[in-house]
Amino acid sequence: MTRVALYARYSSDNQREASIEDQLRLCREHAARERWTVVGTYADAAIPAQASSVDQTSSGFSPMVKAGNLRLF
C-alpha cells in the first residue's frame, strides 16, 4: 500500500485555522479513495509559502521533509 504524508498551510489573515482542517479533510478523503495509508500529517498556520519552502523553519514543513528523507512515506 502506498504511504503518504499530508501537508496543509494557510498564509494570510484572510484565511483561518479551519482552512487547514478543510485541506486535510479533503486530502484524507482523496487518500481513502486511492487506498493510500496516511502516515503523517503536517501543517503550518499563517506562514508565507517562501518561509515553508526556502527557510524550512516552519513548524510543519521541516519535520515533513525529515520524515520523507527517512523514507517514512
Predicted model as a PDB file, atoms N, CA, C, CB and O in Angstrom, pLDDT in the B-factor column:
MODEL        1                                                                  
ATOM      1  N   MET A   1       0.843  -1.183   0.000  1.00 86.00           N  
ATOM      2  CA  MET A   1       0.000   0.000   0.000  1.00 86.00           C  
ATOM      3  C   MET A   1       0.892   1.251   0.000  1.00 86.00           C  
ATOM      4  CB  MET A   1      -0.961  -0.005   1.230  1.00 86.00           C  
ATOM      5  O   MET A   1       1.947   1.274   0.634  1.00 86.00           O  
ATOM      6  N   THR A   2       0.464   2.253  -0.698  1.00 96.00           N  
ATOM      7  CA  THR A   2       1.221   3.496  -0.792  1.00 96.00           C  
ATOM      8  C   THR A   2       1.089   4.290   0.507  1.00 96.00           C  
ATOM      9  CB  THR A   2       0.738   4.338  -1.994  1.00 96.00           C  
ATOM     10  O   THR A   2      -0.012   4.505   1.014  1.00 96.00           O  
ATOM     11  N   ARG A   3       2.221   4.716   1.024  1.00 97.00           N  
ATOM     12  CA  ARG A   3       2.252   5.513   2.252  1.00 97.00           C  
ATOM     13  C   ARG A   3       2.465   6.974   1.875  1.00 97.00           C  
ATOM     14  CB  ARG A   3       3.376   5.016   3.227  1.00 97.00           C  
ATOM     15  O   ARG A   3       3.342   7.296   1.073  1.00 97.00           O  
ATOM     16  N   VAL A   4       1.657   7.854   2.456  1.00 97.00           N  
ATOM     17  CA  VAL A   4       1.732   9.273   2.118  1.00 97.00           C  
ATOM     18  C   VAL A   4       1.717  10.137   3.369  1.00 97.00           C  
ATOM     19  CB  VAL A   4       0.579   9.665   1.200  1.00 97.00           C  
ATOM     20  O   VAL A   4       1.301   9.709   4.446  1.00 97.00           O  
ATOM     21  N   ALA A   5       2.183  11.357   3.192  1.00 97.00           N  
ATOM     22  CA  ALA A   5       2.084  12.378   4.231  1.00 97.00           C  
ATOM     23  C   ALA A   5       1.215  13.500   3.683  1.00 97.00           C  
ATOM     24  CB  ALA A   5       3.502  12.908   4.664  1.00 97.00           C  
ATOM     25  O   ALA A   5       1.190  13.752   2.478  1.00 97.00           O  
ATOM     26  N   LEU A   6       0.512  14.162   4.572  1.00 97.00           N  
ATOM     27  CA  LEU A   6      -0.328  15.299   4.194  1.00 97.00           C  
ATOM     28  C   LEU A   6       0.285  16.569   4.761  1.00 97.00           C  
ATOM     29  CB  LEU A   6      -1.791  15.115   4.702  1.00 97.00           C  
ATOM     30  O   LEU A   6       0.768  16.594   5.893  1.00 97.00           O  
ATOM     31  N   TYR A   7       0.259  17.622   3.954  1.00 95.00           N  
ATOM     32  CA  TYR A   7       0.756  18.924   4.407  1.00 95.00           C  
ATOM     33  C   TYR A   7      -0.265  19.982   4.012  1.00 95.00           C  
ATOM     34  CB  TYR A   7       2.169  19.247   3.797  1.00 95.00           C  
ATOM     35  O   TYR A   7      -0.690  20.051   2.859  1.00 95.00           O  
ATOM     36  N   ALA A   8      -0.648  20.795   4.971  1.00 93.00           N  
ATOM     37  CA  ALA A   8      -1.594  21.872   4.714  1.00 93.00           C  
ATOM     38  C   ALA A   8      -1.069  23.145   5.359  1.00 93.00           C  
ATOM     39  CB  ALA A   8      -3.010  21.518   5.251  1.00 93.00           C  
ATOM     40  O   ALA A   8      -0.360  23.107   6.364  1.00 93.00           O  
ATOM     41  N   ARG A   9      -1.438  24.286   4.753  1.00 87.00           N  
ATOM     42  CA  ARG A   9      -0.998  25.566   5.319  1.00 87.00           C  
ATOM     43  C   ARG A   9      -1.937  26.664   4.858  1.00 87.00           C  
ATOM     44  CB  ARG A   9       0.464  25.892   4.907  1.00 87.00           C  
ATOM     45  O   ARG A   9      -2.642  26.546   3.856  1.00 87.00           O  
ATOM     46  N   TYR A  10      -1.914  27.711   5.618  1.00 82.00           N  
ATOM     47  CA  TYR A  10      -2.529  28.950   5.151  1.00 82.00           C  
ATOM     48  C   TYR A  10      -1.594  30.082   5.503  1.00 82.00           C  
ATOM     49  CB  TYR A  10      -3.946  29.171   5.776  1.00 82.00           C  
ATOM     50  O   TYR A  10      -0.820  30.001   6.456  1.00 82.00           O  
ATOM     51  N   SER A  11      -1.681  31.151   4.709  1.00 75.00           N  
ATOM     52  CA  SER A  11      -0.642  32.166   4.833  1.00 75.00           C  
ATOM     53  C   SER A  11      -1.131  33.581   5.094  1.00 75.00           C  
ATOM     54  CB  SER A  11       0.162  32.171   3.617  1.00 75.00           C  
ATOM     55  O   SER A  11      -0.308  34.479   5.269  1.00 75.00           O  
ATOM     56  N   SER A  12      -2.415  33.811   5.127  1.00 70.00           N  
ATOM     57  CA  SER A  12      -2.844  35.200   5.262  1.00 70.00           C  
ATOM     58  C   SER A  12      -3.919  35.365   6.320  1.00 70.00           C  
ATOM     59  CB  SER A  12      -3.349  35.719   3.938  1.00 70.00           C  
ATOM     60  O   SER A  12      -4.502  34.397   6.808  1.00 70.00           O  
ATOM     61  N   ASP A  13      -4.161  36.620   6.655  1.00 63.00           N  
ATOM     62  CA  ASP A  13      -5.205  36.947   7.611  1.00 63.00           C  
ATOM     63  C   ASP A  13      -6.593  36.686   7.042  1.00 63.00           C  
ATOM     64  CB  ASP A  13      -5.084  38.395   8.038  1.00 63.00           C  
ATOM     65  O   ASP A  13      -7.571  36.635   7.789  1.00 63.00           O  
ATOM     66  N   ASN A  14      -6.687  36.521   5.714  1.00 64.00           N  
ATOM     67  CA  ASN A  14      -7.977  36.265   5.080  1.00 64.00           C  
ATOM     68  C   ASN A  14      -8.412  34.814   5.235  1.00 64.00           C  
ATOM     69  CB  ASN A  14      -7.916  36.629   3.610  1.00 64.00           C  
ATOM     70  O   ASN A  14      -9.547  34.461   4.913  1.00 64.00           O  
ATOM     71  N   GLN A  15      -7.516  33.985   5.722  1.00 64.00           N  
ATOM     72  CA  GLN A  15      -7.838  32.585   5.937  1.00 64.00           C  
ATOM     73  C   GLN A  15      -7.884  32.333   7.429  1.00 64.00           C  
ATOM     74  CB  GLN A  15      -6.811  31.652   5.242  1.00 64.00           C  
ATOM     75  O   GLN A  15      -7.539  33.202   8.229  1.00 64.00           O  
ATOM     76  N   ARG A  16      -8.310  31.144   7.795  1.00 68.00           N  
ATOM     77  CA  ARG A  16      -8.458  30.831   9.209  1.00 68.00           C  
ATOM     78  C   ARG A  16      -7.978  29.413   9.476  1.00 68.00           C  
ATOM     79  CB  ARG A  16      -9.921  31.002   9.658  1.00 68.00           C  
ATOM     80  O   ARG A  16      -7.697  28.654   8.549  1.00 68.00           O  
ATOM     81  N   GLU A  17      -7.890  29.073  10.738  1.00 64.00           N  
ATOM     82  CA  GLU A  17      -7.414  27.749  11.139  1.00 64.00           C  
ATOM     83  C   GLU A  17      -8.230  26.639  10.475  1.00 64.00           C  
ATOM     84  CB  GLU A  17      -7.475  27.605  12.663  1.00 64.00           C  
ATOM     85  O   GLU A  17      -7.691  25.583  10.144  1.00 64.00           O  
ATOM     86  N   ALA A  18      -9.512  26.875  10.284  1.00 75.00           N  
ATOM     87  CA  ALA A  18     -10.356  25.867   9.642  1.00 75.00           C  
ATOM     88  C   ALA A  18      -9.894  25.580   8.220  1.00 75.00           C  
ATOM     89  CB  ALA A  18     -11.811  26.322   9.635  1.00 75.00           C  
ATOM     90  O   ALA A  18     -10.197  24.514   7.684  1.00 75.00           O  
ATOM     91  N   SER A  19      -9.168  26.508   7.596  1.00 87.00           N  
ATOM     92  CA  SER A  19      -8.644  26.270   6.258  1.00 87.00           C  
ATOM     93  C   SER A  19      -7.748  25.040   6.252  1.00 87.00           C  
ATOM     94  CB  SER A  19      -7.874  27.496   5.753  1.00 87.00           C  
ATOM     95  O   SER A  19      -7.798  24.234   5.323  1.00 87.00           O  
ATOM     96  N   ILE A  20      -6.941  24.899   7.274  1.00 91.00           N  
ATOM     97  CA  ILE A  20      -6.060  23.733   7.382  1.00 91.00           C  
ATOM     98  C   ILE A  20      -6.896  22.478   7.588  1.00 91.00           C  
ATOM     99  CB  ILE A  20      -5.047  23.908   8.545  1.00 91.00           C  
ATOM    100  O   ILE A  20      -6.656  21.456   6.943  1.00 91.00           O  
ATOM    101  N   GLU A  21      -7.860  22.549   8.468  1.00 92.00           N  
ATOM    102  CA  GLU A  21      -8.717  21.395   8.724  1.00 92.00           C  
ATOM    103  C   GLU A  21      -9.436  20.964   7.452  1.00 92.00           C  
ATOM    104  CB  GLU A  21      -9.735  21.714   9.825  1.00 92.00           C  
ATOM    105  O   GLU A  21      -9.537  19.771   7.165  1.00 92.00           O  
ATOM    106  N   ASP A  22      -9.931  21.930   6.695  1.00 94.00           N  
ATOM    107  CA  ASP A  22     -10.627  21.629   5.442  1.00 94.00           C  
ATOM    108  C   ASP A  22      -9.680  20.979   4.433  1.00 94.00           C  
ATOM    109  CB  ASP A  22     -11.236  22.910   4.847  1.00 94.00           C  
ATOM    110  O   ASP A  22     -10.045  20.005   3.776  1.00 94.00           O  
ATOM    111  N   GLN A  23      -8.468  21.517   4.311  1.00 95.00           N  
ATOM    112  CA  GLN A  23      -7.496  20.945   3.381  1.00 95.00           C  
ATOM    113  C   GLN A  23      -7.167  19.506   3.751  1.00 95.00           C  
ATOM    114  CB  GLN A  23      -6.219  21.785   3.357  1.00 95.00           C  
ATOM    115  O   GLN A  23      -7.125  18.627   2.891  1.00 95.00           O  
ATOM    116  N   LEU A  24      -6.936  19.276   5.034  1.00 96.00           N  
ATOM    117  CA  LEU A  24      -6.584  17.932   5.480  1.00 96.00           C  
ATOM    118  C   LEU A  24      -7.752  16.963   5.298  1.00 96.00           C  
ATOM    119  CB  LEU A  24      -6.148  17.960   6.944  1.00 96.00           C  
ATOM    120  O   LEU A  24      -7.536  15.803   4.948  1.00 96.00           O  
ATOM    121  N   ARG A  25      -8.968  17.413   5.526  1.00 97.00           N  
ATOM    122  CA  ARG A  25     -10.135  16.565   5.317  1.00 97.00           C  
ATOM    123  C   ARG A  25     -10.220  16.133   3.854  1.00 97.00           C  
ATOM    124  CB  ARG A  25     -11.423  17.303   5.737  1.00 97.00           C  
ATOM    125  O   ARG A  25     -10.434  14.957   3.559  1.00 97.00           O  
ATOM    126  N   LEU A  26     -10.049  17.091   2.942  1.00 97.00           N  
ATOM    127  CA  LEU A  26     -10.098  16.766   1.520  1.00 97.00           C  
ATOM    128  C   LEU A  26      -8.969  15.807   1.132  1.00 97.00           C  
ATOM    129  CB  LEU A  26     -10.015  18.045   0.681  1.00 97.00           C  
ATOM    130  O   LEU A  26      -9.169  14.891   0.335  1.00 97.00           O  
ATOM    131  N   CYS A  27      -7.798  16.026   1.696  1.00 98.00           N  
ATOM    132  CA  CYS A  27      -6.667  15.134   1.405  1.00 98.00           C  
ATOM    133  C   CYS A  27      -6.918  13.730   1.949  1.00 98.00           C  
ATOM    134  CB  CYS A  27      -5.367  15.703   2.001  1.00 98.00           C  
ATOM    135  O   CYS A  27      -6.598  12.742   1.288  1.00 98.00           O  
ATOM    136  N   ARG A  28      -7.487  13.636   3.146  1.00 98.00           N  
ATOM    137  CA  ARG A  28      -7.800  12.314   3.717  1.00 98.00           C  
ATOM    138  C   ARG A  28      -8.835  11.585   2.865  1.00 98.00           C  
ATOM    139  CB  ARG A  28      -8.317  12.457   5.167  1.00 98.00           C  
ATOM    140  O   ARG A  28      -8.728  10.380   2.640  1.00 98.00           O  
ATOM    141  N   GLU A  29      -9.831  12.322   2.395  1.00 98.00           N  
ATOM    142  CA  GLU A  29     -10.849  11.721   1.530  1.00 98.00           C  
ATOM    143  C   GLU A  29     -10.207  11.200   0.243  1.00 98.00           C  
ATOM    144  CB  GLU A  29     -11.963  12.748   1.200  1.00 98.00           C  
ATOM    145  O   GLU A  29     -10.521  10.103  -0.218  1.00 98.00           O  
ATOM    146  N   HIS A  30      -9.314  11.993  -0.324  1.00 98.00           N  
ATOM    147  CA  HIS A  30      -8.630  11.565  -1.550  1.00 98.00           C  
ATOM    148  C   HIS A  30      -7.767  10.329  -1.282  1.00 98.00           C  
ATOM    149  CB  HIS A  30      -7.759  12.713  -2.115  1.00 98.00           C  
ATOM    150  O   HIS A  30      -7.771   9.378  -2.064  1.00 98.00           O  
ATOM    151  N   ALA A  31      -7.036  10.353  -0.182  1.00 98.00           N  
ATOM    152  CA  ALA A  31      -6.194   9.207   0.169  1.00 98.00           C  
ATOM    153  C   ALA A  31      -7.040   7.954   0.353  1.00 98.00           C  
ATOM    154  CB  ALA A  31      -5.392   9.497   1.449  1.00 98.00           C  
ATOM    155  O   ALA A  31      -6.635   6.872  -0.070  1.00 98.00           O  
ATOM    156  N   ALA A  32      -8.192   8.081   0.969  1.00 98.00           N  
ATOM    157  CA  ALA A  32      -9.071   6.928   1.169  1.00 98.00           C  
ATOM    158  C   ALA A  32      -9.549   6.378  -0.174  1.00 98.00           C  
ATOM    159  CB  ALA A  32     -10.278   7.312   2.048  1.00 98.00           C  
ATOM    160  O   ALA A  32      -9.579   5.164  -0.373  1.00 98.00           O  
ATOM    161  N   ARG A  33      -9.921   7.263  -1.091  1.00 98.00           N  
ATOM    162  CA  ARG A  33     -10.365   6.816  -2.422  1.00 98.00           C  
ATOM    163  C   ARG A  33      -9.251   6.071  -3.163  1.00 98.00           C  
ATOM    164  CB  ARG A  33     -10.836   8.020  -3.260  1.00 98.00           C  
ATOM    165  O   ARG A  33      -9.502   5.099  -3.875  1.00 98.00           O  
ATOM    166  N   GLU A  34      -8.032   6.544  -2.981  1.00 98.00           N  
ATOM    167  CA  GLU A  34      -6.877   5.927  -3.653  1.00 98.00           C  
ATOM    168  C   GLU A  34      -6.322   4.726  -2.891  1.00 98.00           C  
ATOM    169  CB  GLU A  34      -5.777   6.955  -3.839  1.00 98.00           C  
ATOM    170  O   GLU A  34      -5.433   4.024  -3.373  1.00 98.00           O  
ATOM    171  N   ARG A  35      -6.859   4.503  -1.698  1.00 98.00           N  
ATOM    172  CA  ARG A  35      -6.400   3.423  -0.810  1.00 98.00           C  
ATOM    173  C   ARG A  35      -4.956   3.619  -0.376  1.00 98.00           C  
ATOM    174  CB  ARG A  35      -6.546   2.073  -1.501  1.00 98.00           C  
ATOM    175  O   ARG A  35      -4.182   2.667  -0.270  1.00 98.00           O  
ATOM    176  N   TRP A  36      -4.612   4.883  -0.128  1.00 98.00           N  
ATOM    177  CA  TRP A  36      -3.296   5.222   0.398  1.00 98.00           C  
ATOM    178  C   TRP A  36      -3.358   5.218   1.918  1.00 98.00           C  
ATOM    179  CB  TRP A  36      -2.817   6.600  -0.134  1.00 98.00           C  
ATOM    180  O   TRP A  36      -4.409   5.488   2.499  1.00 98.00           O  
ATOM    181  N   THR A  37      -2.249   4.917   2.557  1.00 98.00           N  
ATOM    182  CA  THR A  37      -2.138   4.978   4.006  1.00 98.00           C  
ATOM    183  C   THR A  37      -1.499   6.305   4.395  1.00 98.00           C  
ATOM    184  CB  THR A  37      -1.314   3.780   4.554  1.00 98.00           C  
ATOM    185  O   THR A  37      -0.370   6.592   3.996  1.00 98.00           O  
ATOM    186  N   VAL A  38      -2.205   7.106   5.161  1.00 98.00           N  
ATOM    187  CA  VAL A  38      -1.672   8.381   5.636  1.00 98.00           C  
ATOM    188  C   VAL A  38      -0.842   8.089   6.884  1.00 98.00           C  
ATOM    189  CB  VAL A  38      -2.825   9.422   5.938  1.00 98.00           C  
ATOM    190  O   VAL A  38      -1.365   7.633   7.900  1.00 98.00           O  
ATOM    191  N   VAL A  39       0.464   8.361   6.788  1.00 97.00           N  
ATOM    192  CA  VAL A  39       1.364   8.054   7.902  1.00 97.00           C  
ATOM    193  C   VAL A  39       1.808   9.299   8.651  1.00 97.00           C  
ATOM    194  CB  VAL A  39       2.577   7.312   7.397  1.00 97.00           C  
ATOM    195  O   VAL A  39       2.435   9.198   9.706  1.00 97.00           O  
ATOM    196  N   GLY A  40       1.494  10.460   8.122  1.00 96.00           N  
ATOM    197  CA  GLY A  40       1.870  11.701   8.801  1.00 96.00           C  
ATOM    198  C   GLY A  40       1.024  12.855   8.321  1.00 96.00           C  
ATOM    199  O   GLY A  40       0.618  12.909   7.160  1.00 96.00           O  
ATOM    200  N   THR A  41       0.763  13.773   9.223  1.00 96.00           N  
ATOM    201  CA  THR A  41       0.024  14.983   8.897  1.00 96.00           C  
ATOM    202  C   THR A  41       0.805  16.167   9.441  1.00 96.00           C  
ATOM    203  CB  THR A  41      -1.426  14.945   9.478  1.00 96.00           C  
ATOM    204  O   THR A  41       1.167  16.202  10.617  1.00 96.00           O  
ATOM    205  N   TYR A  42       1.060  17.131   8.574  1.00 95.00           N  
ATOM    206  CA  TYR A  42       1.873  18.288   8.923  1.00 95.00           C  
ATOM    207  C   TYR A  42       1.126  19.547   8.503  1.00 95.00           C  
ATOM    208  CB  TYR A  42       3.278  18.217   8.249  1.00 95.00           C  
ATOM    209  O   TYR A  42       0.420  19.553   7.495  1.00 95.00           O  
ATOM    210  N   ALA A  43       1.289  20.614   9.285  1.00 92.00           N  
ATOM    211  CA  ALA A  43       0.566  21.842   8.962  1.00 92.00           C  
ATOM    212  C   ALA A  43       1.320  23.064   9.465  1.00 92.00           C  
ATOM    213  CB  ALA A  43      -0.843  21.808   9.561  1.00 92.00           C  
ATOM    214  O   ALA A  43       2.087  23.001  10.426  1.00 92.00           O  
ATOM    215  N   ASP A  44       1.076  24.165   8.789  1.00 88.00           N  
ATOM    216  CA  ASP A  44       1.603  25.469   9.188  1.00 88.00           C  
ATOM    217  C   ASP A  44       0.492  26.495   9.056  1.00 88.00           C  
ATOM    218  CB  ASP A  44       2.842  25.873   8.325  1.00 88.00           C  
ATOM    219  O   ASP A  44      -0.214  26.539   8.049  1.00 88.00           O  
ATOM    220  N   ALA A  45       0.346  27.304  10.068  1.00 81.00           N  
ATOM    221  CA  ALA A  45      -0.673  28.346  10.060  1.00 81.00           C  
ATOM    222  C   ALA A  45      -0.030  29.717   9.954  1.00 81.00           C  
ATOM    223  CB  ALA A  45      -1.542  28.263  11.317  1.00 81.00           C  
ATOM    224  O   ALA A  45       0.923  30.033  10.665  1.00 81.00           O  
ATOM    225  N   ALA A  46      -0.575  30.528   9.045  1.00 70.00           N  
ATOM    226  CA  ALA A  46      -0.149  31.919   8.874  1.00 70.00           C  
ATOM    227  C   ALA A  46       1.342  32.053   8.591  1.00 70.00           C  
ATOM    228  CB  ALA A  46      -0.496  32.714  10.106  1.00 70.00           C  
ATOM    229  O   ALA A  46       2.007  32.939   9.129  1.00 70.00           O  
ATOM    230  N   ILE A  47       1.861  31.170   7.745  1.00 65.00           N  
ATOM    231  CA  ILE A  47       3.268  31.225   7.355  1.00 65.00           C  
ATOM    232  C   ILE A  47       3.327  31.367   5.837  1.00 65.00           C  
ATOM    233  CB  ILE A  47       4.052  29.948   7.839  1.00 65.00           C  
ATOM    234  O   ILE A  47       2.746  30.548   5.126  1.00 65.00           O  
ATOM    235  N   PRO A  48       4.012  32.383   5.327  1.00 61.00           N  
ATOM    236  CA  PRO A  48       4.110  32.556   3.873  1.00 61.00           C  
ATOM    237  C   PRO A  48       4.787  31.361   3.206  1.00 61.00           C  
ATOM    238  CB  PRO A  48       4.880  33.836   3.545  1.00 61.00           C  
ATOM    239  O   PRO A  48       5.612  30.681   3.817  1.00 61.00           O  
ATOM    240  N   ALA A  49       4.434  31.115   1.958  1.00 58.00           N  
ATOM    241  CA  ALA A  49       4.999  29.984   1.223  1.00 58.00           C  
ATOM    242  C   ALA A  49       6.520  30.040   1.189  1.00 58.00           C  
ATOM    243  CB  ALA A  49       4.451  29.950  -0.197  1.00 58.00           C  
ATOM    244  O   ALA A  49       7.178  29.003   1.280  1.00 58.00           O  
ATOM    245  N   GLN A  50       7.083  31.231   1.058  1.00 59.00           N  
ATOM    246  CA  GLN A  50       8.533  31.361   0.992  1.00 59.00           C  
ATOM    247  C   GLN A  50       9.187  30.832   2.269  1.00 59.00           C  
ATOM    248  CB  GLN A  50       8.928  32.825   0.761  1.00 59.00           C  
ATOM    249  O   GLN A  50      10.261  30.233   2.206  1.00 59.00           O  
ATOM    250  N   ALA A  51       8.563  31.042   3.412  1.00 53.00           N  
ATOM    251  CA  ALA A  51       9.128  30.539   4.664  1.00 53.00           C  
ATOM    252  C   ALA A  51       9.093  29.023   4.684  1.00 53.00           C  
ATOM    253  CB  ALA A  51       8.368  31.106   5.874  1.00 53.00           C  
ATOM    254  O   ALA A  51      10.019  28.389   5.190  1.00 53.00           O  
ATOM    255  N   SER A  52       8.038  28.434   4.142  1.00 48.00           N  
ATOM    256  CA  SER A  52       7.921  26.977   4.148  1.00 48.00           C  
ATOM    257  C   SER A  52       8.923  26.318   3.224  1.00 48.00           C  
ATOM    258  CB  SER A  52       6.527  26.566   3.756  1.00 48.00           C  
ATOM    259  O   SER A  52       9.502  25.288   3.568  1.00 48.00           O  
ATOM    260  N   SER A  53       9.135  26.901   2.051  1.00 53.00           N  
ATOM    261  CA  SER A  53       9.968  26.219   1.072  1.00 53.00           C  
ATOM    262  C   SER A  53      11.435  26.639   1.105  1.00 53.00           C  
ATOM    263  CB  SER A  53       9.423  26.456  -0.289  1.00 53.00           C  
ATOM    264  O   SER A  53      12.308  25.832   0.786  1.00 53.00           O  
ATOM    265  N   VAL A  54      11.718  27.854   1.475  1.00 46.00           N  
ATOM    266  CA  VAL A  54      13.095  28.337   1.432  1.00 46.00           C  
ATOM    267  C   VAL A  54      13.757  28.257   2.797  1.00 46.00           C  
ATOM    268  CB  VAL A  54      13.137  29.767   0.921  1.00 46.00           C  
ATOM    269  O   VAL A  54      14.835  27.678   2.935  1.00 46.00           O  
ATOM    270  N   ASP A  55      13.124  28.827   3.793  1.00 52.00           N  
ATOM    271  CA  ASP A  55      13.693  28.894   5.126  1.00 52.00           C  
ATOM    272  C   ASP A  55      13.639  27.532   5.820  1.00 52.00           C  
ATOM    273  CB  ASP A  55      12.960  29.940   5.957  1.00 52.00           C  
ATOM    274  O   ASP A  55      14.549  27.181   6.572  1.00 52.00           O  
ATOM    275  N   GLN A  56      12.600  26.785   5.576  1.00 52.00           N  
ATOM    276  CA  GLN A  56      12.390  25.465   6.161  1.00 52.00           C  
ATOM    277  C   GLN A  56      12.418  25.470   7.682  1.00 52.00           C  
ATOM    278  CB  GLN A  56      13.427  24.517   5.651  1.00 52.00           C  
ATOM    279  O   GLN A  56      12.762  24.458   8.293  1.00 52.00           O  
ATOM    280  N   THR A  57      12.064  26.585   8.301  1.00 57.00           N  
ATOM    281  CA  THR A  57      11.995  26.623   9.756  1.00 57.00           C  
ATOM    282  C   THR A  57      10.556  26.558  10.235  1.00 57.00           C  
ATOM    283  CB  THR A  57      12.669  27.882  10.289  1.00 57.00           C  
ATOM    284  O   THR A  57      10.300  26.688  11.432  1.00 57.00           O  
ATOM    285  N   SER A  58       9.623  26.362   9.335  1.00 60.00           N  
ATOM    286  CA  SER A  58       8.228  26.303   9.737  1.00 60.00           C  
ATOM    287  C   SER A  58       7.997  25.066  10.596  1.00 60.00           C  
ATOM    288  CB  SER A  58       7.300  26.295   8.503  1.00 60.00           C  
ATOM    289  O   SER A  58       8.750  24.094  10.532  1.00 60.00           O  
ATOM    290  N   SER A  59       6.957  25.124  11.386  1.00 82.00           N  
ATOM    291  CA  SER A  59       6.710  24.050  12.349  1.00 82.00           C  
ATOM    292  C   SER A  59       6.294  22.742  11.701  1.00 82.00           C  
ATOM    293  CB  SER A  59       5.655  24.473  13.319  1.00 82.00           C  
ATOM    294  O   SER A  59       6.475  21.684  12.304  1.00 82.00           O  
ATOM    295  N   GLY A  60       5.744  22.775  10.495  1.00 89.00           N  
ATOM    296  CA  GLY A  60       5.305  21.545   9.856  1.00 89.00           C  
ATOM    297  C   GLY A  60       6.148  21.096   8.689  1.00 89.00           C  
ATOM    298  O   GLY A  60       6.318  19.896   8.475  1.00 89.00           O  
ATOM    299  N   PHE A  61       6.677  22.028   7.935  1.00 88.00           N  
ATOM    300  CA  PHE A  61       7.382  21.673   6.703  1.00 88.00           C  
ATOM    301  C   PHE A  61       8.681  20.917   6.976  1.00 88.00           C  
ATOM    302  CB  PHE A  61       7.680  22.925   5.899  1.00 88.00           C  
ATOM    303  O   PHE A  61       8.922  19.865   6.382  1.00 88.00           O  
ATOM    304  N   SER A  62       9.497  21.433   7.848  1.00 90.00           N  
ATOM    305  CA  SER A  62      10.797  20.816   8.124  1.00 90.00           C  
ATOM    306  C   SER A  62      10.670  19.381   8.644  1.00 90.00           C  
ATOM    307  CB  SER A  62      11.561  21.657   9.133  1.00 90.00           C  
ATOM    308  O   SER A  62      11.373  18.498   8.152  1.00 90.00           O  
ATOM    309  N   PRO A  63       9.798  19.121   9.619  1.00 93.00           N  
ATOM    310  CA  PRO A  63       9.636  17.731  10.064  1.00 93.00           C  
ATOM    311  C   PRO A  63       9.128  16.809   8.957  1.00 93.00           C  
ATOM    312  CB  PRO A  63       8.684  17.676  11.240  1.00 93.00           C  
ATOM    313  O   PRO A  63       9.490  15.633   8.915  1.00 93.00           O  
ATOM    314  N   MET A  64       8.288  17.336   8.058  1.00 94.00           N  
ATOM    315  CA  MET A  64       7.796  16.530   6.950  1.00 94.00           C  
ATOM    316  C   MET A  64       8.950  16.136   6.024  1.00 94.00           C  
ATOM    317  CB  MET A  64       6.711  17.296   6.166  1.00 94.00           C  
ATOM    318  O   MET A  64       9.052  14.984   5.602  1.00 94.00           O  
ATOM    319  N   VAL A  65       9.814  17.099   5.714  1.00 93.00           N  
ATOM    320  CA  VAL A  65      10.966  16.813   4.858  1.00 93.00           C  
ATOM    321  C   VAL A  65      11.873  15.778   5.526  1.00 93.00           C  
ATOM    322  CB  VAL A  65      11.759  18.112   4.556  1.00 93.00           C  
ATOM    323  O   VAL A  65      12.346  14.849   4.870  1.00 93.00           O  
ATOM    324  N   LYS A  66      12.110  15.935   6.814  1.00 95.00           N  
ATOM    325  CA  LYS A  66      12.954  14.976   7.531  1.00 95.00           C  
ATOM    326  C   LYS A  66      12.353  13.581   7.500  1.00 95.00           C  
ATOM    327  CB  LYS A  66      13.159  15.420   8.977  1.00 95.00           C  
ATOM    328  O   LYS A  66      13.066  12.601   7.286  1.00 95.00           O  
ATOM    329  N   ALA A  67      11.030  13.484   7.715  1.00 94.00           N  
ATOM    330  CA  ALA A  67      10.364  12.185   7.674  1.00 94.00           C  
ATOM    331  C   ALA A  67      10.463  11.572   6.286  1.00 94.00           C  
ATOM    332  CB  ALA A  67       8.895  12.319   8.089  1.00 94.00           C  
ATOM    333  O   ALA A  67      10.654  10.363   6.154  1.00 94.00           O  
ATOM    334  N   GLY A  68      10.335  12.388   5.256  1.00 94.00           N  
ATOM    335  CA  GLY A  68      10.481  11.893   3.895  1.00 94.00           C  
ATOM    336  C   GLY A  68      11.886  11.379   3.635  1.00 94.00           C  
ATOM    337  O   GLY A  68      12.069  10.341   2.999  1.00 94.00           O  
ATOM    338  N   ASN A  69      12.868  12.103   4.125  1.00 95.00           N  
ATOM    339  CA  ASN A  69      14.261  11.657   3.967  1.00 95.00           C  
ATOM    340  C   ASN A  69      14.533  10.343   4.670  1.00 95.00           C  
ATOM    341  CB  ASN A  69      15.209  12.710   4.493  1.00 95.00           C  
ATOM    342  O   ASN A  69      15.411   9.581   4.265  1.00 95.00           O  
ATOM    343  N   LEU A  70      13.771  10.078   5.734  1.00 94.00           N  
ATOM    344  CA  LEU A  70      13.906   8.816   6.460  1.00 94.00           C  
ATOM    345  C   LEU A  70      13.059   7.712   5.830  1.00 94.00           C  
ATOM    346  CB  LEU A  70      13.511   9.004   7.923  1.00 94.00           C  
ATOM    347  O   LEU A  70      12.990   6.596   6.345  1.00 94.00           O  
ATOM    348  N   ARG A  71      12.418   8.040   4.712  1.00 94.00           N  
ATOM    349  CA  ARG A  71      11.585   7.076   3.967  1.00 94.00           C  
ATOM    350  C   ARG A  71      10.389   6.583   4.775  1.00 94.00           C  
ATOM    351  CB  ARG A  71      12.428   5.884   3.541  1.00 94.00           C  
ATOM    352  O   ARG A  71       9.966   5.436   4.637  1.00 94.00           O  
ATOM    353  N   LEU A  72       9.849   7.460   5.619  1.00 92.00           N  
ATOM    354  CA  LEU A  72       8.662   7.077   6.391  1.00 92.00           C  
ATOM    355  C   LEU A  72       7.415   7.074   5.515  1.00 92.00           C  
ATOM    356  CB  LEU A  72       8.464   8.029   7.579  1.00 92.00           C  
ATOM    357  O   LEU A  72       6.391   6.489   5.868  1.00 92.00           O  
ATOM    358  N   PHE A  73       7.519   7.724   4.390  1.00 92.00           N  
ATOM    359  CA  PHE A  73       6.445   7.695   3.388  1.00 92.00           C  
ATOM    360  C   PHE A  73       7.049   7.832   2.015  1.00 92.00           C  
ATOM    361  CB  PHE A  73       5.405   8.817   3.636  1.00 92.00           C  
ATOM    362  O   PHE A  73       6.325   7.832   1.019  1.00 92.00           O  
TER     363      PHE A  73                                                      
ENDMDL                                                                          
END                                                                             
